[in-house]
Amino acid sequence: MTAKSGGLPVLPFLYLALPVMDEPEFLQRVLRCIEVQSYRRFKLFVCVNQPDSWWNNPGKRPACENNAASLALLSEFSGFDLEVIDRSSPGNGWTGKRHGVGYARKTLMDEINAVAKPGDVIVSLDADVVFSENYLRSIAENFHRHPGSAALSVPYFHNIPDDPIAARTMLRYEIYMRHYFLNLKRIDSPFAFTALGSAMALPVWAYRAIGGMTPKLSGEDFYFLQKLRKFGHVLSWNDEVVFPEARFSDRVFFGTGPAMIRGAAGDWSSYPVYPQSFFNEILETYVVLPLLYIQPLNTKVSRFLSGIFREEDPFLPLRLNHRDLDHFTRAFHEKFDGLRILQYLKTAFDADPSGDEENLWDFLTSSFTKDELKGLETDPQTFSFSCSPVNELESIRALLFEKEMELRFNSTLS
């Protein structure tokens, strides 16, 4: 039962986890966003971080100086309660292979875990996001309404850069992500969520239950939310949205920044718009899980898992170790998880590649009504990710965002 004060429910205390690297200007902006929040029961933890070796690398010296500027800014800031973890000053930076945003997030969350109560909530942020003055309140109220949920994947909407090349690559990447989400939602995958480090939150008790975050150089948000989903329910709706910055960045190996860099060079090989048929193949296996619980079946997913795990029948261990269909089904999804789904799609696409524009329009025409498609400012016969005007990509992004938000909201009704 939620504690009450004066007859009113007490919403959870929030701990904000903010990694910072080479971005003092963005840091000032996000501090202003936090400072004007209508919800005041929070504390900010900031980890300014970099490899220690950067101090001896002339090419990285500007980043070191920017991190020093961030530390100076934080030392003088008095707008609200915050704690700074210095992993950037000489002698304090990361050493060896243990570095990157994944280690910064883990460091932050571990520090928070040491002082927080089980019912408190960790809110993961990045310096390059903005949000409304009611953002923190929306998260506190969300977990108050859903106290048993293990995590929240917050809806997002990238700001469009002024630079036309950056705008085009960002929109192309976001269309990929929303198309991916909507198809996973269409087949009712348990892993239908988008993992962004700047757009997730979780209760401290869930962090403890899963043994904390496994650090990665990058991509830690994907693995972290997947781990949380295997443990419990991940909320996908929130009343407020985060607005990440879209910029060319090589600070991490995966995500918007690196995708934009490769995309601007014409390389979208890591982010193809997969055909619906590949998602349907996954759905075909989902549908026959009751039969797979009883006997082997030769599905495309079965053959894929046989190769991955080098097992003639990848479901035999699940049948032997789980006493009923519900437990078998849960074990199946733990084995064929979000990572394996992505690997399956990439393997299928490598064997049978197809055009991104063709696959996108096949999805749009089968998932939206003619009236909904009238709002698009483009013609499927002439549309091109690389050549069509940016406003055409904007209109597609907007249509996919609206559908995604509708499905996210509907998930709260089931």
Residue pairs with C-beta under 8 A, 6 or more apart in sequence:
2 9
2 10
2 144
2 147
3 9
3 10
4 10
9 144
11 39
11 41
11 137
11 140
11 141
11 144
12 41
12 119
12 120
12 121
12 140
12 143
12 144
12 203
13 41
13 42
13 43
13 116
13 117
13 119
13 120
13 121
14 39
14 41
14 42
14 43
14 120
14 121
14 122
14 123
14 136
14 139
14 140
15 42
15 43
15 45
15 112
15 116
15 120
15 121
15 122
15 123
15 204
16 34
16 42
16 43
16 44
16 45
16 123
16 125
16 136
17 45
17 47
17 105
17 108
17 109
17 112
17 122
17 123
17 124
17 125
18 30
18 44
18 45
18 46
18 47
18 108
18 125
18 126
18 127
19 46
19 47
19 49
19 101
19 104
19 105
19 108
19 126
19 127
19 197
20 27
20 46
20 47
20 48
20 49
20 67
20 70
20 127
21 48
21 49
21 50
21 63
21 67
21 88
21 101
21 104
21 251
22 50
22 62
22 63
22 66
22 67
22 251
23 66
23 70
23 127
23 128
24 66
24 69
24 70
24 73
26 127
26 128
26 245
27 70
27 73
27 74
27 127
28 73
29 127
29 130
30 125
30 126
30 127
30 128
30 129
30 130
31 73
31 77
31 79
33 129
33 130
33 131
33 133
33 135
34 42
34 44
34 79
34 80
34 136
35 79
35 80
36 133
37 133
37 134
37 135
37 136
37 137
38 133
38 134
38 136
38 137
39 134
39 136
39 137
39 140
40 80
41 140
42 80
42 81
42 123
42 136
43 80
43 81
43 82
43 83
44 80
44 81
44 82
44 83
45 82
45 83
45 85
45 108
45 111
45 112
46 74
46 82
46 83
46 84
46 85
46 108
47 84
47 85
47 87
47 104
47 105
47 107
47 108
48 67
48 70
48 71
48 74
48 84
48 85
48 86
48 87
48 88
49 67
49 85
49 87
49 88
49 93
49 94
49 99
49 101
49 103
49 104
49 107
50 60
50 63
50 64
50 67
50 87
50 88
50 93
50 94
50 99
51 93
51 94
51 95
51 99
52 90
52 91
52 92
52 93
52 94
52 95
53 93
53 95
54 60
54 61
54 63
54 64
54 93
55 61
55 64
55 90
55 93
64 88
67 88
68 88
68 89
70 88
71 84
71 86
71 88
71 89
74 82
74 84
75 84
83 111
85 107
85 108
85 111
86 92
87 93
87 94
87 104
87 107
93 99
94 100
94 103
97 217
98 215
99 217
100 215
100 216
100 217
100 218
100 252
101 197
101 217
101 218
101 220
101 251
101 252
102 213
102 215
102 216
102 217
102 218
102 219
102 220
103 215
103 217
105 124
105 197
105 213
105 215
105 220
105 221
105 224
106 212
106 213
106 214
106 215
106 220
109 122
109 124
109 207
109 212
109 213
110 212
110 213
112 120
112 122
112 204
113 122
113 204
113 207
113 208
113 212
116 122
116 204
117 204
118 203
118 204
118 205
118 208
119 147
119 203
119 204
119 205
120 203
120 204
121 139
121 140
121 143
121 201
121 202
121 203
121 204
122 201
122 202
122 203
122 204
122 207
123 136
123 139
123 201
124 197
124 198
124 199
124 200
124 201
124 221
125 198
126 197
126 198
126 244
128 198
128 244
128 245
128 247
129 198
129 199
129 242
129 243
129 244
129 245
130 159
130 242
130 243
130 245
131 240
131 241
131 242
131 243
132 240
134 239
134 240
135 240
135 242
138 238
138 239
138 240
139 152
139 154
139 201
139 238
139 240
141 239
142 152
142 235
142 237
142 238
142 239
143 149
143 152
143 201
143 203
146 233
146 235
147 203
148 232
148 233
149 203
149 232
149 233
149 234
149 235
150 202
150 203
150 206
150 209
150 210
150 228
150 229
150 231
150 232
150 233
150 234
151 200
151 201
151 202
151 206
151 225
151 228
151 229
151 232
151 234
151 235
152 200
152 201
152 202
152 234
152 235
152 236
152 238
153 193
153 194
153 195
153 196
153 199
153 200
153 225
153 234
153 235
153 236
154 196
154 199
154 200
154 201
154 238
154 240
154 241
154 242
155 199
155 236
155 237
155 238
155 241
155 242
155 404
155 405
155 408
156 194
156 196
156 198
156 199
156 241
156 242
156 243
156 244
157 241
157 242
157 243
157 401
158 170
158 174
158 243
158 244
158 245
158 246
158 256
159 243
159 244
159 245
159 246
160 167
160 170
160 171
160 246
160 390
160 394
161 167
161 170
161 246
161 247
164 390
165 264
166 246
166 247
166 248
166 260
166 264
167 246
167 390
168 385
168 386
168 390
168 393
169 259
169 260
169 263
169 264
170 246
170 256
170 260
171 390
171 393
171 394
171 396
171 397
172 263
172 268
172 271
172 385
172 393
173 256
173 259
173 260
173 263
173 271
174 397
175 273
175 360
175 393
175 396
175 397
175 400
176 268
176 271
176 272
176 273
177 194
178 397
178 400
178 401
178 404
179 273
179 274
179 360
179 363
179 400
180 274
181 192
181 193
181 194
181 404
182 363
182 367
182 400
182 403
182 404
182 407
183 274
183 276
183 279
183 363
184 191
184 192
184 279
184 341
185 192
185 404
185 407
186 279
186 367
187 279
187 280
187 282
187 283
187 286
188 283
188 286
189 282
189 286
189 341
190 229
190 333
191 226
191 229
191 333
191 337
191 338
191 341
192 236
193 225
193 229
193 234
193 236
195 221
195 222
195 224
195 225
195 226
196 221
196 242
196 244
196 255
197 220
197 221
197 255
198 242
198 244
199 242
199 244
200 221
200 224
200 225
202 228
206 228
206 231
206 232
207 213
209 231
209 232
210 227
210 228
210 231
213 220
213 224
214 220
214 223
214 224
214 227
216 223
217 252
217 253
218 252
218 253
218 254
218 255
219 252
219 253
219 254
219 255
222 254
222 338
222 339
223 339
225 234
226 337
226 338
226 339
228 234
229 338
230 333
230 334
230 337
235 411
235 412
236 408
236 411
237 408
237 409
237 411
237 412
244 256
246 256
246 260
247 256
247 257
247 260
248 257
248 260
248 261
248 264
249 256
249 257
249 258
249 260
249 261
250 257
250 258
250 261
251 257
252 258
259 270
259 271
262 268
262 270
263 271
266 386
268 356
268 385
272 349
272 353
272 356
272 359
273 356
273 357
273 359
273 360
273 363
274 345
274 348
274 349
274 359
275 349
275 354
275 359
275 362
276 359
276 362
276 363
276 366
278 344
278 345
278 348
278 349
279 345
281 299
281 300
281 301
281 348
282 301
282 341
282 344
284 299
284 300
284 301
285 292
285 299
285 300
285 301
285 302
285 336
288 297
288 299
289 325
289 328
289 329
289 332
290 325
291 297
292 302
292 315
292 328
292 332
293 315
293 319
293 325
293 328
293 329
294 319
296 302
296 313
296 315
296 316
300 348
301 336
301 344
302 313
302 314
302 315
304 340
304 343
304 344
304 347
305 311
305 314
305 315
305 335
305 336
305 340
306 312
306 313
306 314
308 314
308 340
308 343
309 335
311 317
314 335
315 332
318 328
318 331
318 332
318 335
319 328
321 331
322 328
322 330
322 331
336 344
356 385
357 380
357 383
357 384
357 385
360 396
361 380
361 383
364 373
364 376
364 380
364 396
364 399
365 373
365 380
367 403
368 399
368 403
372 399
373 399
375 395
375 398
375 399
376 392
376 395
376 396
376 399
377 389
377 391
377 392
377 395
378 388
378 392
378 395
378 396
382 388
383 392
385 393
